[in-house]
Structures are given as structure tokens and as C-alpha cells.
Amino acid sequence: LRRINPSPFAFFADMGGYCLVSSSPERLVRLQGSLAETRPIAGTRPRGRDTEEDNFMKTELLLNEKERAEHIMLIDLERNDLGKVCLYGTVYPDELMITETYSHVIHIVSNIRGILGPQYDAFSLIRATFPGGTITGVPKVRCMEIIDELEPTARGPYTGSFGYIGFNGNMDLNIIIRTFVLKDQRAYIQAGAGIVADSEPEREYYETVKKAEALFESLKRV
């Protein structure tokens, strides 16, 4: 999986009874000293067959009104979440709607940062930001209620978070996507796409399949 789809937040964990093998591209939240950061991903296109097609996909993705509106909505949510525990006036995006390229997909990514208030710590930051808005939706609480009503099985580790909290208070947590759950000689894969009012069902289905493609490809090589 690391060879097929290198990702910045990949990990392997033996959880006792099952294992997680992940090539997650997404950070939920990081804390370094008093600097808090979250890095939402929202907006996806498949990779092209060559550099020219990749560049076309990136341009089309960044100019697509639906994708832009969805991404900006989630930036606002993440700014609001950070604002619960960060000093007033310190929350801002230092990277806004850039693209990142992975083995099978291209994403729109932003980075939002703020200065954590002196009365808060890493656990306060987790409470303010978890679960990530990119995998719940807006408004977050109501969306989680709808997910619970509509999804036939519990998500388990999927869209949760994995990372570390140091004794010095620093922290870095991902969002558990692009991940295998290995249990009893079986591999379980979950994938999804964000749904908004003007989503096209066929396109969202195709996007979901593309997100899981690296996982399926790695299974074929085992």
C-alpha cells in the first residue's frame, strides 16, 4: 500500500483482535507548541493518464463551482471549530484551495491555523475539532444524526482518528480514510464522498470507487 499510494498520514496498528493499515492523506489536527492546525480535504478528481490530463483535472476541479462552494463551506466550519479554543483574531488559512496529487486521485486541500488559548490543551483541541467536518458535513451534529439514521453499519475506525499526543503536549492526528481493517483473514474497506444539494449520484459513486482503488490494487499484489 505504501508503494502504490504513498501518503503523509499512513500508519499500521495492531489493535489486538484486528489491524489497521492506512494510507490516509488527511490531517485532522496538529498542535505544535501553541500553534494549532487542521488540514481539510474536500473536492476530488481522478488522476489523468499523463501530466497534461492531470493539469486539466486540477484546473477543472479548482474552477468547479460546486466543488469550490463545498470546500469553502468546510473551511468555514473548521475555522469555527478552531475558533472555539484559539485566540480571537488568530485563525486564518495559510494555504487556501491548493491541489494535492495521489496515486489515483487529485484533491483540493486547505490549511487553517490558529494560536491555542493558554487555558486549553491538546484534549481541548480534539474536543473542538473531532470528528472532522469533511467526513460529517455541516451542520456537524445534525449531519452525524443523519449518518446514524441512514448508514446500515457502524463506521468503526473509519473516519475516526489515529496519531500521537506527546508528553510535551504536542499532537498530530489524522483522519482514518483509505484504510484496511484486517480481521479474521478478511480485509474490510470503506470509502465515501461528500453529498450536497447539487451532487450528481453517478459522479459521487465514481469518486468513491476511485478513492478505494489503491486499496483494491494493493490487495491484488498480496
Secondary structure, DSSP 8 states (H G I E B T S, - for coil): -TTTS--TEEEEEE-SSSEEEEEE--EEEEEETTEEEEE-EEEEEE--SSHHHHHHHHHHHHH-HHHHHHHHHHHHHHHHHHHTTB-TT--EEEEEEEEEE-SSEEEEEEEEEEEB-TT--HHHHHHHH-S-GGGT-SSHHHHHHHHHHH-SS--TTTT---EEE-TTS-EEEE---SEEEEETTEEEE-------TT--HHHHHHHHHHHHHHHHHHHHT-
